[in-house]
């Protein structure tokens, strides 16, 4: 899985997974960062010259329940990072790929309310997908949807929950901070469709619209028009795509941060009604000194 890949100073790599329980009542995300792109500490360190990505690592784990949820994202320095081709450990939490199953051992503390978050996750891909997509014209930012279809088993001791569901797994990597090349992006995946729309700093836009075939392959399709969704409490703009004459609706806002939103969105693509995990990111907002000053309350740094 190449958890030990080389990362340029100022660059990054993250492995992302999300899942929704079979009964639709619970969800989770896990993001393992080396060169944490949303870290105020990494952004401050990069102001004078590109900083070593390995000194800014975090395991972001979020559990969503009907009433509230659990959020953990403690940033750690290089001494807390251990990695090989198939094992990635950041502090007390780790990912391990055995060739067929991605396993996660989680032991974190939530913030700002200090609660324990400890458990195990096992993600089984339907098919492993090797294709890598460039997100910008210079190829400095790349994305690989590793397992667009997967199953997951979640078992946590703290809190005491256990469930299974459908899941997704991908990887982003880049050679420079996101805010150097992008102003915003909107991404979603659901029911065999993946949409990626980015706006670059120079005002140009790039997009991907992919259909996941039953054998795990990816095929481009003609995307429907862009449409606006309601902005968040923090006034982050949310956009997606929907067939002409059809509405896209926010089913639930899972995360509402000053520069980022994660939501469940209902839309229609190629005549099919689908529910997507949806993300909107404002890198213009993230670059604000005021916003960065707020982030340590949710993203404490250890070491």
Secondary structure, DSSP 4 states (H G I P E B T S, - for coil): --TT----TT-EEEEEEEEEETTSS-EEEEEEEES-TT-HHHHHHTTTSPPPGGGSEEEEEEEE-SS-EEEE--EE-GGGEEE-SSEEEETTEEEEE-SSEEEEEEEEE-SSS--EEEEEEEEEESS-----EE-STTS-EEEEEEEEEEEEEEEEEETTEEEEEEEEEEEEEESS-GGGTEEEEEEEEETTEEEEEEEETTS-EEEEEEEE-TTS-EEE--PPPEEEE---TT---EEEE--TT---EEEEEEEE-SSEEEEEEEEEETTEEEEEEEEEEEHHHHT-HHHHHHHTTTS-EE-
